Each structure stands twice: as C-alpha cells, then as structure tokens.
Amino acid sequence: MAGVPEGICRTLNKKGKKMKKKFKLEDLDCANCAAKMEEAIKKIEGVNDASVSFLAQKMTIDAEDGQFDEIMKKVVRVCEKVEPDCKILM
C-alpha cells in the first residue's frame, strides 16, 4: 500500500478500519511463553487476531484501527506478565 510504512496494513472490515502491525521482540526466551502471550493477546477486546513467533522473535497484531494505541498498551501489560524480560520493539 502506498503511503503506509512497511509492516503496517490497513484494511476495511464490517466494523470499519482495522490495522495489522508486525513488531520485533527482544529476549523472548521460550516457545511456551510465546504461546501463552499469543493466547492472552487474542482475548483482549478489539484484537481480531494475533501471532507470536518464538523462532522469528516477532509478533503480529490485527486490531481495530481506532483503538490500536490503547490495545497495544494492554498487549504490553499482558506480555510483561507472561515474560517480564521480553521487550516489544515499537
């Protein structure tokens, strides 16, 4: 998409705009923690989908565009609870 930074995709769904963003992770130590983070992120209201890859050290969040910043604050808190040393590089 022209004008949209790499790693960000905006599309329309029935509710309006949604955004899909990829983030690099630092110090994610195990696949089990990645699975727990992914499961917890998917439960956050406004999140349409999420994936956390231990091997790639990356996370993808698909959420409502208008709430994305607020959702990401919740994502950071969830990730800190599961893996306190893991950092989301934004």
Secondary structure as GFF3:
##gff-version 3
##sequence-region A 1 90
A	DSSP	beta_strand	8	13	.	.	.	ID=ss1
A	DSSP	beta_strand	16	26	.	.	.	ID=ss2
A	DSSP	alpha_helix	31	42	.	.	.	ID=ss3
A	DSSP	beta_strand	47	53	.	.	.	ID=ss4
A	DSSP	beta_strand	58	64	.	.	.	ID=ss5
A	DSSP	three_ten_helix	65	67	.	.	.	ID=ss6
A	DSSP	alpha_helix	68	82	.	.	.	ID=ss7
A	DSSP	beta_strand	87	89	.	.	.	ID=ss8
###
